[in-house]
Amino acid sequence: MSEIVEVFGKFAVEIEGEVQMYETHSEAEIAKNAFEHAEDFYNRGVGFCEAHDITGKNLKGKVNIISAFLAWEAAGSPERVVEEETEEAVNIVA
């Protein structure tokens, strides 16, 4: 299991032997949960789709959405953090 570490204002987590960087701790936690529980989340998504007769082309997309939701839920259902936009002065040199 990999720990989430703050590095220069971003959040790092090791996934499959490679360090991934995220803007927020919540994003890193979601990615970590998605990786650690991928098989379980996938199987639960497939089970849900089969129980509701969702097959064919729709199956893959629905399973991906369900898996993403389960990863988000496992991370504690974090609220999305929206950074405020800042206006920067633009200097035009003629």
DSSP file (Angstrom, degrees, kcal/mol; ACC not computed):
  #  RESIDUE AA STRUCTURE BP1 BP2  ACC     N-H-->O    O-->H-N    N-H-->O    O-->H-N    TCO  KAPPA ALPHA  PHI   PSI    X-CA   Y-CA   Z-CA
    1    1 A M              0   0    0      0, 0.0     2,-0.3     0, 0.0    31,-0.0   0.000 360.0 360.0 360.0 134.1    0.0    0.0    0.0
    2    2 A S        -     0   0    0     12,-0.2     2,-0.2    30,-0.1    11,-0.0  -0.699 360.0-134.3 -98.6 144.0    1.4    3.4   -1.0
    3    3 A E        -     0   0    0     -2,-0.3     2,-0.5    29,-0.0    11,-0.4  -0.639  18.4-121.5 -92.5 152.6    1.3    6.5    1.1
    4    4 A I        -     0   0    0     -2,-0.2     2,-0.4     9,-0.1     9,-0.2  -0.840  32.7-170.9 -94.7 128.8    0.4    9.9   -0.3
    5    5 A V  E     -A   12   0A   0      7,-2.5     7,-3.4    -2,-0.5     2,-0.5  -0.966  22.3-127.0-125.7 134.3    3.1   12.5    0.2
    6    6 A E  E     +A   11   0A   0     -2,-0.4     2,-0.4     5,-0.2     5,-0.2  -0.685  30.6 179.8 -80.7 128.8    3.0   16.2   -0.4
    7    7 A V  E >   -A   10   0A   0      3,-3.0     3,-1.9    -2,-0.5    -2,-0.0  -0.954  66.2 -27.8-134.9 112.3    5.8   17.3   -2.7
    8    8 A F  T 3  S-     0   0    0     -2,-0.4     3,-0.1     1,-0.3    -1,-0.1   0.866 126.4 -46.4  50.5  43.6    6.2   21.0   -3.7
    9    9 A G  T 3  S+     0   0    0      1,-0.3    -1,-0.3    15,-0.0     2,-0.2   0.434 124.9  92.0  83.3  -1.0    2.5   21.7   -3.2
   10   10 A K  E <  S-A    7   0A   0     -3,-1.9    -3,-3.0    14,-0.0     2,-0.5  -0.689  74.9-116.1-116.6 174.8    1.3   18.6   -5.1
   11   11 A F  E     -AB   6  22A   0     11,-3.0    11,-2.4    -5,-0.2     2,-0.4  -0.956  24.5-160.7-122.0 124.6    0.5   15.1   -3.9
   12   12 A A  E     +AB   5  21A   0     -7,-3.4    -7,-2.5    -2,-0.5     2,-0.3  -0.808  12.7 171.7-107.1 141.5    2.4   12.1   -4.9
   13   13 A V  E     - B   0  20A   0      7,-2.1     7,-3.0    -2,-0.4     2,-0.6  -0.987  31.2-123.9-145.1 140.1    1.4    8.5   -4.8
   14   14 A E  E     + B   0  19A   0    -11,-0.4     2,-0.4    -2,-0.3     5,-0.2  -0.748  30.2 179.0 -88.6 124.2    3.1    5.4   -6.2
   15   15 A I  E >  S- B   0  18A   0      3,-3.1     3,-1.4    -2,-0.6    -2,-0.0  -0.986  70.5 -15.4-128.8 120.0    0.9    3.3   -8.5
   16   16 A E  T 3  S-     0   0    0     -2,-0.4    -1,-0.1     1,-0.3     3,-0.1   0.879 129.1 -52.5  52.8  43.8    2.3    0.2  -10.2
   17   17 A G  T 3  S+     0   0    0      1,-0.2     2,-0.4    -3,-0.0    -1,-0.3   0.524 120.3 103.5  77.5   5.5    5.9    1.2   -9.3
   18   18 A E  E <  S-B   15   0A   0     -3,-1.4    -3,-3.1    -5,-0.0     2,-0.4  -0.974  71.6-124.1-124.8 135.0    5.5    4.7  -10.8
   19   19 A V  E     -B   14   0A   0     -2,-0.4     2,-0.4    -5,-0.2    -5,-0.2  -0.631  26.5-164.9 -79.6 126.7    5.0    7.9   -8.9
   20   20 A Q  E     -B   13   0A   0     -7,-3.0    -7,-2.1    -2,-0.4     2,-0.4  -0.910   7.1-145.9-111.1 139.7    1.9    9.8  -10.0
   21   21 A M  E     -B   12   0A   0     -2,-0.4     2,-0.3    -9,-0.2    -9,-0.2  -0.873  15.6-174.7-109.8 139.3    1.4   13.5   -9.1
   22   22 A Y  E     -B   11   0A   0    -11,-2.4   -11,-3.0    -2,-0.4     6,-0.0  -0.942  30.8-130.1-131.8 152.4   -2.0   15.1   -8.3
   23   23 A E  S    S+     0   0    0     -2,-0.3     2,-0.3   -13,-0.2    -1,-0.1   0.841  91.7  30.7 -69.4 -35.1   -3.1   18.6   -7.7
   24   24 A T  S  > S-     0   0    0    -13,-0.1     4,-1.8     1,-0.1     5,-0.1  -0.874  75.5-122.7-127.5 158.1   -5.1   17.7   -4.5
   25   25 A H  H  > S+     0   0    0     -2,-0.3     4,-2.5     1,-0.2     5,-0.2   0.881 113.8  57.5 -61.8 -38.2   -4.9   15.2   -1.8
   26   26 A S  H  > S+     0   0    0      1,-0.2     4,-2.4     2,-0.2    -1,-0.2   0.908 104.8  49.5 -60.9 -44.0   -8.4   14.0   -2.7
   27   27 A E  H  > S+     0   0    0      1,-0.2     4,-2.3     2,-0.2    -1,-0.2   0.907 112.0  48.7 -62.5 -41.2   -7.4   13.3   -6.3
   28   28 A A  H  X S+     0   0    0     -4,-1.8     4,-2.4     2,-0.2    -2,-0.2   0.902 111.0  50.4 -64.4 -40.9   -4.4   11.3   -5.1
   29   29 A E  H  X S+     0   0    0     -4,-2.5     4,-2.4     2,-0.2    -2,-0.2   0.893 110.4  49.4 -64.7 -40.6   -6.6    9.4   -2.6
   30   30 A I  H  X S+     0   0    0     -4,-2.4     4,-2.6     2,-0.2    -2,-0.2   0.927 112.4  47.5 -64.3 -44.9   -9.2    8.5   -5.4
   31   31 A A  H  X S+     0   0    0     -4,-2.3     4,-2.1     2,-0.2    -2,-0.2   0.907 111.9  50.6 -63.2 -41.7   -6.4    7.3   -7.7
   32   32 A K  H  X S+     0   0    0     -4,-2.4     4,-2.8     1,-0.2    -2,-0.2   0.931 113.1  45.2 -61.7 -46.9   -4.9    5.2   -4.9
   33   33 A N  H  X S+     0   0    0     -4,-2.4     4,-2.0     1,-0.2    -2,-0.2   0.890 109.9  55.0 -65.1 -39.7   -8.2    3.6   -4.1
   34   34 A A  H  < S+     0   0    0     -4,-2.6    -1,-0.2    -5,-0.2    -2,-0.2   0.905 114.1  41.2 -60.3 -41.3   -9.0    3.0   -7.7
   35   35 A F  H >< S+     0   0    0     -4,-2.1     3,-1.0     2,-0.2     4,-0.3   0.940 115.1  48.6 -71.8 -47.5   -5.8    1.1   -8.2
   36   36 A E  H 3< S+     0   0    0     -4,-2.8    -2,-0.2     1,-0.3    -1,-0.2   0.790 125.3  29.0 -65.7 -28.1   -5.9   -0.8   -4.9
   37   37 A H  T 3X S+     0   0    0     -4,-2.0     4,-2.9    -5,-0.2     5,-0.3   0.118  81.5 122.8-118.8  20.5   -9.4   -2.0   -5.4
   38   38 A A  H <> S+     0   0    0     -3,-1.0     4,-2.6     1,-0.2     5,-0.2   0.881  75.9  47.0 -54.4 -46.8   -9.6   -2.1   -9.2
   39   39 A E  H  > S+     0   0    0     -4,-0.3     4,-2.6     2,-0.2    -1,-0.2   0.927 114.7  46.2 -64.8 -44.7  -10.6   -5.7   -9.5
   40   40 A D  H  > S+     0   0    0      2,-0.2     4,-2.4     1,-0.2    -2,-0.2   0.933 114.4  47.5 -62.7 -46.3  -13.3   -5.5   -6.8
   41   41 A F  H  X S+     0   0    0     -4,-2.9     4,-2.2     2,-0.2    -2,-0.2   0.906 112.8  49.6 -63.2 -41.3  -14.8   -2.3   -8.2
   42   42 A Y  H  X S+     0   0    0     -4,-2.6     4,-2.7    -5,-0.3     5,-0.2   0.942 111.7  47.9 -61.3 -48.4  -14.8   -3.8  -11.7
   43   43 A N  H  X S+     0   0    0     -4,-2.6     4,-2.4     1,-0.2    -2,-0.2   0.882 111.8  49.9 -62.9 -38.3  -16.5   -7.0  -10.6
   44   44 A R  H  X S+     0   0    0     -4,-2.4     4,-2.2     2,-0.2    -1,-0.2   0.889 111.1  49.8 -67.0 -38.0  -19.1   -5.0   -8.7
   45   45 A G  H  X S+     0   0    0     -4,-2.2     4,-2.4     2,-0.2    -2,-0.2   0.916 111.8  47.3 -64.8 -44.2  -19.7   -2.8  -11.7
   46   46 A V  H  X S+     0   0    0     -4,-2.7     4,-2.9     2,-0.2     5,-0.2   0.920 111.2  52.2 -63.3 -43.7  -20.2   -5.8  -14.0
   47   47 A G  H  X S+     0   0    0     -4,-2.4     4,-2.1    -5,-0.2    -2,-0.2   0.906 110.1  48.4 -59.1 -43.2  -22.5   -7.4  -11.4
   48   48 A F  H  X S+     0   0    0     -4,-2.2     4,-1.1     2,-0.2    -1,-0.2   0.937 113.0  47.6 -62.4 -46.8  -24.6   -4.3  -11.3
   49   49 A C  H  <>S+     0   0    0     -4,-2.4     5,-3.0     1,-0.2     3,-0.5   0.905 111.8  49.5 -63.6 -42.1  -24.8   -4.1  -15.1
   50   50 A E  H ><5S+     0   0    0     -4,-2.9     3,-1.3     1,-0.2    -1,-0.2   0.892 108.0  54.1 -63.6 -38.7  -25.7   -7.8  -15.5
   51   51 A A  H 3<5S+     0   0    0     -4,-2.1    -1,-0.2     1,-0.3    -2,-0.2   0.741 114.3  42.2 -66.6 -22.4  -28.4   -7.4  -12.9
   52   52 A H  T 3<5S-     0   0    0     -4,-1.1    -1,-0.3    -3,-0.5    -2,-0.2   0.133 115.0-113.5-111.1  19.0  -29.9   -4.6  -14.9
   53   53 A D  T < 5 +     0   0    0     -3,-1.3     2,-0.7     1,-0.2    -3,-0.2   0.825  60.7 154.7  53.8  38.5  -29.4   -6.2  -18.4
   54   54 A I      < +     0   0    0     -5,-3.0     2,-0.2    -8,-0.1    -1,-0.2  -0.875  18.4 147.0 -95.3 115.6  -26.9   -3.7  -19.5
   55   55 A T    >   +     0   0    0     -2,-0.7     3,-1.1    -3,-0.1     4,-0.3  -0.723  30.8  28.1-136.4-177.4  -24.7   -5.4  -22.2
   56   56 A G  T >> S-     0   0    0      1,-0.2     3,-1.0    -2,-0.2     4,-0.7  -0.277 119.8  -6.8  65.9-140.2  -22.8   -4.8  -25.3
   57   57 A K  H 3> S+     0   0    0      1,-0.3     4,-0.8     2,-0.2    -1,-0.2   0.805 133.4  57.9 -61.8 -31.6  -21.3   -1.4  -26.0
   58   58 A N  H <> S+     0   0    0     -3,-1.1     4,-2.2     1,-0.2    -1,-0.3   0.780  91.2  73.0 -70.8 -25.9  -22.9    0.2  -23.0
   59   59 A L  H <> S+     0   0    0     -3,-1.0     4,-2.7    -4,-0.3     5,-0.2   0.921  94.6  47.4 -58.3 -51.3  -21.3   -2.3  -20.6
   60   60 A K  H  X S+     0   0    0     -4,-0.7     4,-2.2    -3,-0.2    -1,-0.2   0.920 114.1  46.1 -61.0 -46.6  -17.7   -1.0  -20.6
   61   61 A G  H  X S+     0   0    0     -4,-0.8     4,-2.0     1,-0.2    -1,-0.2   0.906 114.3  47.8 -63.7 -42.1  -18.7    2.7  -20.2
   62   62 A K  H  X S+     0   0    0     -4,-2.2     4,-2.6     2,-0.2    -2,-0.2   0.911 111.0  50.8 -66.2 -42.0  -21.1    1.9  -17.4
   63   63 A V  H  X S+     0   0    0     -4,-2.7     4,-2.7    -5,-0.2    -2,-0.2   0.895 109.4  51.8 -63.1 -39.5  -18.6   -0.3  -15.6
   64   64 A N  H  X S+     0   0    0     -4,-2.2     4,-2.3    -5,-0.2    -1,-0.2   0.912 111.1  47.0 -62.8 -42.3  -16.0    2.5  -15.8
   65   65 A I  H  X S+     0   0    0     -4,-2.0     4,-2.4     2,-0.2    -2,-0.2   0.922 113.5  47.9 -65.1 -44.6  -18.4    5.0  -14.3
   66   66 A I  H  X S+     0   0    0     -4,-2.6     4,-2.5     2,-0.2    -2,-0.2   0.911 112.0  49.9 -63.2 -42.2  -19.4    2.7  -11.5
   67   67 A S  H  X S+     0   0    0     -4,-2.7     4,-2.1     2,-0.2    -1,-0.2   0.904 110.6  49.6 -62.6 -42.1  -15.7    1.9  -10.8
   68   68 A A  H  X S+     0   0    0     -4,-2.3     4,-2.2     1,-0.2    -1,-0.2   0.901 111.0  50.1 -63.9 -40.6  -14.9    5.6  -10.6
   69   69 A F  H  X S+     0   0    0     -4,-2.4     4,-2.9     1,-0.2    -2,-0.2   0.927 109.7  50.0 -62.7 -44.7  -17.8    6.2   -8.3
   70   70 A L  H  X S+     0   0    0     -4,-2.5     4,-2.4     1,-0.2    -2,-0.2   0.876 110.4  50.1 -63.6 -37.3  -16.7    3.4   -6.0
   71   71 A A  H  X S+     0   0    0     -4,-2.1     4,-1.2     2,-0.2    -1,-0.2   0.905 112.2  48.1 -65.6 -41.4  -13.1    4.7   -5.9
   72   72 A W  H  <>S+     0   0    0     -4,-2.2     5,-2.1     2,-0.2     3,-0.3   0.918 112.8  48.1 -63.5 -44.5  -14.5    8.2   -5.0
   73   73 A E  H ><5S+     0   0    0     -4,-2.9     3,-1.7     1,-0.2    -2,-0.2   0.898 108.8  53.4 -63.3 -41.5  -16.7    6.7   -2.3
   74   74 A A  H 3<5S+     0   0    0     -4,-2.4    -1,-0.2     1,-0.3    -2,-0.2   0.766 102.6  59.5 -65.5 -25.3  -13.8    4.7   -0.9
   75   75 A A  T 3<5S-     0   0    0     -4,-1.2    -1,-0.3    -3,-0.3    -2,-0.2   0.398 131.6 -93.1 -83.2   3.3  -11.8    7.9   -0.7
   76   76 A G  T < 5 -     0   0    0     -3,-1.7    -3,-0.2     1,-0.1    -2,-0.2   0.650  58.4 -83.0  95.7  17.2  -14.5    9.4    1.6
   77   77 A S      < -     0   0    0     -5,-2.1    -4,-0.2    -6,-0.1    -1,-0.1   0.931  63.1-157.8  52.9  54.2  -16.6   11.1   -1.1
   78   78 A P        -     0   0    0      0, 0.0     2,-0.2     0, 0.0    -1,-0.1  -0.296  13.9-116.1 -66.9 145.5  -14.4   14.2   -1.2
   79   79 A E        -     0   0    0      1,-0.1     2,-0.3    -2,-0.0   -53,-0.1  -0.494  36.2-101.0 -75.3 149.8  -15.8   17.5   -2.5
   80   80 A R        -     0   0    0     -2,-0.2     2,-0.6     1,-0.1    -1,-0.1  -0.544  31.4-141.1 -72.9 132.6  -14.2   18.8   -5.6
   81   81 A V        -     0   0    0     -2,-0.3     2,-0.6    -3,-0.0    -1,-0.1  -0.861  15.0-163.6 -98.5 119.6  -11.8   21.7   -4.9
   82   82 A V        -     0   0    0     -2,-0.6     2,-0.2     3,-0.0     3,-0.0  -0.910  13.0-138.2-107.3 122.0  -12.0   24.4   -7.5
   83   83 A E        -     0   0    0     -2,-0.6     2,-0.2     1,-0.1    -2,-0.0  -0.539  24.6-111.0 -77.7 142.0   -9.1   26.8   -7.6
   84   84 A E        -     0   0    0     -2,-0.2     2,-0.3     1,-0.1    -1,-0.1  -0.494  30.7-120.2 -72.0 139.1  -10.0   30.5   -8.0
   85   85 A E        -     0   0    0     -2,-0.2     2,-0.4    -3,-0.0    -1,-0.1  -0.585  26.6-153.4 -78.2 141.0   -9.0   31.9  -11.3
   86   86 A T        -     0   0    0     -2,-0.3     2,-0.5     2,-0.0    -1,-0.0  -0.925  11.4-128.9-116.6 142.1   -6.6   34.8  -11.1
   87   87 A E        -     0   0    0     -2,-0.4     2,-0.4     0, 0.0    -2,-0.0  -0.754  23.5-160.2 -88.7 131.4   -6.2   37.6  -13.6
   88   88 A E        -     0   0    0     -2,-0.5     2,-0.2     0, 0.0    -2,-0.0  -0.909  21.1-115.1-111.8 139.5   -2.7   38.1  -14.7
   89   89 A A        -     0   0    0     -2,-0.4     2,-0.6     1,-0.0     0, 0.0  -0.492  26.1-148.6 -70.6 137.9   -1.5   41.3  -16.3
   90   90 A V        -     0   0    0     -2,-0.2     2,-0.6     2,-0.0    -1,-0.0  -0.947   4.0-154.3-112.0 122.9   -0.4   40.9  -19.9
   91   91 A N        -     0   0    0     -2,-0.6     2,-0.6     2,-0.0    -2,-0.0  -0.859   6.4-157.9 -98.3 119.5    2.3   43.2  -21.2
   92   92 A I        -     0   0    0     -2,-0.6     2,-0.6     2,-0.0    -2,-0.0  -0.868   4.4-157.3 -99.8 122.9    2.2   43.7  -24.9
   93   93 A V              0   0    0     -2,-0.6    -2,-0.0     1,-0.1     0, 0.0  -0.887 360.0 360.0-103.3 123.0    5.5   44.8  -26.3
   94   94 A A              0   0    0     -2,-0.6    -1,-0.1     0, 0.0    -2,-0.0   0.432 360.0 360.0 -94.0 360.0    5.3   46.6  -29.6
